[in-house]
Amino acid sequence: MNSLHTTALQVEGMTCGSCVRHVERALRALPGVQAVDVRLRERVALVRHDPAATPAAELSAALTAEGYPAEIEPES
């Protein structure tokens, strides 16, 4: 059984609902991603995923490649 993890990404460059949809689409296209919650006001994307299929670094790299620079938020 795969273990799911939630990764929070700080996303730059989002200014509108269209940006949110682009970010959601880019993340959902990755293997192992189960759910995506993008919050425009906070500029954050919460991604529920299988880290064995897609490590957190690949999530941020995928968004950066789409034109939305993203960094993994440290866990608190």
C-alpha positions, 0 to 999 in steps of 0.5 A, a space after each residue: 500500500 502506498 503512503 500518501 503525503 501532503 506537500 505545501 508549495 509556495 507558488 509565485 506568479 499566480 494572479 487570477 483564476 486562470 493561473 489557478 487552473 493552470 497550476 492545478 492542471 500541471 500538478 494533477 498531470 503528475 503520477 501519484 497525485 491524488 488531490 490538489 488545493 490551490 489557494 490564490 490569496 495565500 499563493 499556496 498549493 497543497 498537493 496530496 501525493 505518493 512521494 514514491 511516484 512523484 517526490 516533492 521536488 518534482 512537484 515544484 519543478 513541474 510548476 516552475 517549468 510551467 512558469 509558476 516558480 514554486 518552492 516547498 514550504 518547510 514542514 512545521 
